Amino acid sequence: YDPPPPRTPAISQCHSRGRRHQLTIFLHAGSKLARAHPASGIVLAAIIAAMCHDVGHPGTNNAYMVSSVSRLALRYNDQSVLEHFHSALTFEVLQSADTNPLDKLTKDEFRTAR
């Protein structure tokens, strides 16, 4: 992971809150997802994804990561570099957390959520 350019944490936090808010509206609006899977890992995965979709964001975009030949671009073979990074970091944090909400899922639910 290469050192990023100057970060803008306030923008990142605001963006994250916006995604959580959009998901809340989506779920409360009686979406097919929430109605079809009320107690499954699908809704839990959607909530975690909304909260963590930009976790650890370096303040650049995929094109910058690839053109600068960053370590992350090399690790993810120039393919959806930041998306793979955010997902991997989220699951690393969840696995090391004392209160991993995914621990209660069945193996099939976990695979679907992952």
Residue pairs with C-beta under 8 A, 6 or more apart in sequence:
1 58
1 70
1 71
1 72
1 85
2 58
2 68
2 70
2 71
2 72
4 58
4 59
4 60
5 58
5 59
5 60
6 59
7 58
7 59
8 59
12 54
12 57
12 59
15 54
16 51
16 53
16 54
19 50
19 51
19 53
20 47
20 50
20 51
22 50
23 46
23 47
23 50
26 33
26 34
27 33
27 34
27 43
27 46
33 42
33 43
33 46
34 43
36 42
37 43
40 109
40 112
41 102
41 105
41 106
41 109
41 110
41 112
41 113
42 112
42 113
44 101
44 102
44 105
44 113
45 112
45 113
45 114
48 90
48 94
48 101
48 102
48 113
52 86
52 89
52 90
52 93
53 86
54 86
55 86
55 89
55 90
55 93
56 85
56 86
56 89
57 82
57 86
58 65
58 72
58 82
60 68
60 82
61 82
62 80
62 81
62 82
62 83
64 70
65 72
65 73
65 81
65 82
66 73
66 78
66 81
70 81
72 81
72 82
72 85
73 81
75 84
75 85
76 84
76 85
91 114
94 100
94 101
94 102
102 110
102 113
105 113
